[in-house]
Amino acid sequence: MKWVKDKTGRFPQRPHYLPEEIDDECERVVRDFLSKKYGKVEYPIKTDDLTVLIEQKADLDSYADLSDEPGEVEAVTEFTPRQRPVVRIASALNATNMENRLRTTLTHEWGHVHFHQFMFDDLTNQGPSLFTSQPKTHTNKCHRDNMIGASERDWMEWQAGYACGAVLMPSSVLLETVKRFRDEKEIPYANLTVASEHGQQLITFVTSTFQTSREAARVRLLKRGILGDAGSNRTAELF
């Protein structure tokens, strides 16, 4: 991680994480959590366990009424310096047919808490002019469209979105899954296209293995360079 200027204006500087740094940290957290709780690491990670991951770091309201928020806001995380964050998840996501979206939202908000809380805590070190008598609560609203595919210009949403995929589909296990798929289908190590038959089959395979939405699996595979939008050029060996 290195510090760069925050062009969004939220902070004077902000953390820049390499994708592999987020991958490694998310996999470490998930592996340690599952090992401690079950004595083994298996996927897909349970939705209840994703809830516990957040509750270890924040106060969680899983049935929040966010209907008054403009746009499709599915979660809100509130940061108050030196206090536990508060994560509010839209109650509608608890419907049985919404579980994959709930899993995406839980891991996205976990990403905010895990990777960004310290930034708000550090605001107390930047001078009394930032505060009156009480620390200010900073509210981060997460819309449905930005859960996994936010632009890198919005660094907080991009990092949380990347963390979402890295928690649900940890890097080393994802690569093992892709290798198993390629071996079963006898596919050479080339960059598959999203629209190809094998590309679509791979998305289905990853979706089933990790209990994610197809969109979450597609974005994760694209970000890891396993799938491409177009072309079928041979890529570097990933395994």
Secondary structure, DSSP 8 states (H G I E B T S, - for coil): -EEEE-TTSSSSEEEE--HHHHHHHHHHHHHHHHHHHHSS--SS--HHHHHHHHHTTSEEEEEE--TTSSS-EEEEEEE-TTS--EEEEEGGGGSGGGHHHHHHHHHHHHHHHHHHHHHHHGGGGS-GGG-SSS---EEEEEEGGGTTT--TTSHHHHHHHHHHHHHHS-HHHHHHHHHHHHHHHT--SB-EETTSHHHHHHHHHHHHHHT--HHHHHHHHHHTTSEESS---B-----
